[in-house]
Amino acid sequence: MTAVDARRVVRAGALLGRYNEAGVLSAADVHVAQRLGWLAGEDDERVLLAAALAVRAVRGGSVCVRLDDPDLLAVAEVDDRADPVEAPGLPAATEWADVLAASSLVARGADGPDNRPVRVVGTRVYLDRYWRDEQLVRTEIEGRLVAPPFDVDPAALAGALARLFSAPHDRLQRLAAATAALSRLTVLTGGPGTGKTTTVARLIAALQAVAGPGLRVALAAPTGKAAARLQQAVRAEIDRCDPDDRGRVGAVSATTVHRLLGWRPDTSTRFVHDRHRHLPHDVVVVDESSMVSLPLMARLLEALRPQARLVLVGDPDQLASVEAGAVLGDLVARPPVGRALSDAVDAVEAVAPGTALTEEPERRALSNGIVRLTTLHRFGREIGGLAEAVRAGSADDVLARLRGGTDAVDWVELAGDRPPERQLAGMRADAENGGRALVRAAASGDVPGALAALDSHRVLLAHRRGPAGVSFWAAEVEAWVRAAVGPDTIPPDVPWYPGQPLLVSANDRDTNLYNGDTGVVVADPVGGLTAAFGDPAAPILVRLHRLPAVETVYAMTVHRGQGSSFGSVSVLLPAASSPLLTRELLYTAITRARDKVRLIASEDAVRAAVTRPVRRASGLREPADPNRPAEGSGGSHPHGSVDVAQ
């Protein structure tokens, strides 16, 4: 059965059936809506259509669906049928919302019944659980922002900032540390290479100096790979601090957000730590928070103690979570909440006039606890400038930079959608060189060298399957590497070999490996093989028979590569018609490279990516109903206590 045939629902009603055949709704969307309708005794297909679209929205990463969205009928997947079916027109948004409000399947507004699976708020339609998570996040965030600033000695804070952030270009880092000292919420943003992790390390030292010592600090990230990189970077930066600050900070370790909250064997959506059993920490830092979904952010916020400080670190211009929500982007785009924090920062500046913190552009963002770092430290001008042009949405500027051609930026411009062999010479050479170094280190048992070589070059793609997908190109790159090192080094029929790059595809608490972790098979001292993962300075070694589900990773999706960095990357973009081709995907792919990015794409594909930002519907970035303000501080609010704009 083809993907298109699998999408058809034989017993769908007339309306749902037409949308299903047109490719707007999948079979799963229709089946879930029909099941909900059956349970509620609802047979109005306009109501079931809205429910199916809400299911589809979550599947596509949105929290809700907007009935007045002009692109509501966009087909999510490329339809290769010769006889496409045209979807019927939609009801008017306000009329449609009124029909929904009268249904026994639907709750209306924040005060609607809490036992209905669908909720309509204005012209936004939610599956109720996602509305509740959005309300919880809104209430907790706003409660933290309107809470009075912590009572910190301004002079002591100014002294710690001057000591830990002494360079002339450290003003925004000083502001971030001051915000974390004073506020229950800090949102530290900035592009890759702007020093976010360096700032986190010294920010922790500043907090221990002015609000400690002995603050219980947790470092976390959405994936094991990102957590390992966070821990490595923070430890390295703390080692550069003076002995007193090192002593106050002590040993730091990072874990995944899921592991921080505590696994429960009876559920995959709830955790040991929740609103009834708070996390014990005084400070929680979450790196790569653009990858945190709305439900996971809700679980984290309700698990925090009301007086705990939360520091969210990430780049809102990168790809969001593969699950529903774009919480970091929503928080950055929200209107201002209050100015108490700005006043507290002014007090710090007043006692130390030489310690400048804010300038006018940052004051509005500071009302939401946001500090954006802008100075590039990791990239050269070429990669940084290209990434900024993509972020700004300027296709002409992006193409001009690509055509400029430098040692750091290489554009292989395609005439069609598939590159001919001659245009792949550069990518093949990088793959072969990286493969040789990886096999050489792994075969000699050099674990740190093998893990370092693992990240020397990576092929990144948008799709998992198809001619522009990981499944095709991973096999192609592996064939190049095998040919380069020869059959004596990598025999053709063995399941494991030294230098084999691995990607974990399932969480496994026993081995401390998690979905998305990467590693390599290495020779051990007794003539066998083992697998190495994580930090080259402190690797995790796992016997092959104890590995969780893994796959050989000579190429990966851009989503999988998020949270990682590589010496060089080769990015193959799909055709311009691909729905996965977005500004965020291109920006994320480019910024995975430390030294060189090679983009293999047609001009049409580049233009399509730059001019097509991801659109994820939610109500989080909209102001709350002014008649129902957030109450108190984070960690203590019931679901649904703040309404969203109608």
DAHUSUL-V767263 format. One line per field, one symbol per residue. psi: psi as a letter, one per 20 degrees, with the letter a starting at -180 (. if undefined). burial: b if it has 16 or more other ideal C-beta (glycine too) atoms within 10 Angstrom, else e. Layout:
psi: ???
burial: ???
This chain:
psi: prhghiipogjqrgghgghghijgqrgggggggggggghikpjoihghggghhhghgghjiqhrpphjpikhjpphqpojqimqppqrrqqqghgghggghiqiipqpahjrqjkqiqppodjppqphhhggggggggggghhhhiqqqqnpohggghghghghmiqhjjghgggghgghhhqippoorqrqjjkghgggghggggghhhibrjpoppprrhqhghgghgggggghhhhirrhghghhgapqqqrqgghghoqpiiqiirrgpbiinqqiqhppporlihiprgghhghggiiqqhjqppoppaoiirqaqiapqmgghghhiqrqgrjhgghhhhhghhimhimpgqrghihghhijjpppqipphgqrhggghgghhghikngggghghgihorhhpponpqhbipprhhijggggggggghgghggggghijngghghghhjhqqpprhqhrrikrghghghghhhggghhiqhhgnqhjqhqqpjopqppjqqohhikqqpiqqaqpqqrijjaqrpprbphhmqpppqhijqaprqpniqrqhghipirqqgqqoooqaqhipiiorghggggggjipghppppoqrhgggggghjnqpooprjhiqqrpiimrqpbrqjjqqqkiprrp.
burial: eeeeeebebeebbebbbbbbbbbbbbeebbbbbbebbeebebebbebbbbbbbbbbbbebbbbbbbbebeebbeeeeeeeeeeeeebeebeeeeebbebbeebebbbbebebeeebbbbbbbbbbbbbebbbbbbbbbbbbbbbbbbebbebebebbbbbbebbbeeeebbbbbbbbbbbbbbbbbbbbbbbbbbbbbbbbbbbbbbbbbbbeebebbbbbbbbbbbbbbbbbbbebbeebeeebeebbeebebbbbbbbbeeeeeeeeebebebeebbebbbbbbbbbbbbbbbbbbbbbbbbbbebbbbbbbbbbbbbbeebbbbbbbbbebeebeebbbebbeebbeebeebebbeeebeebbbbbbbbbeebebbbebbbbbbbbbbeeebebbbebbeeeeebbbbbbbeebebeeeebeebbebbbbbbbbbbbbbbebbbebbbebbbbbbbbbbbeeeebbbebbbeebbebbbebbeeebbeeeeeebbbbbbbbeebbeebbbbbbbbbbbbbeeeeebbbbbbebeebbebeeeebbebebbbbbbbbbbbbbbbbbbbbbbbbbebebbbbbbbbbbbbbbbbbbbbbbbbbbbbbbbebebebbbbbebebeeeeebeebbbebebbbbbbee
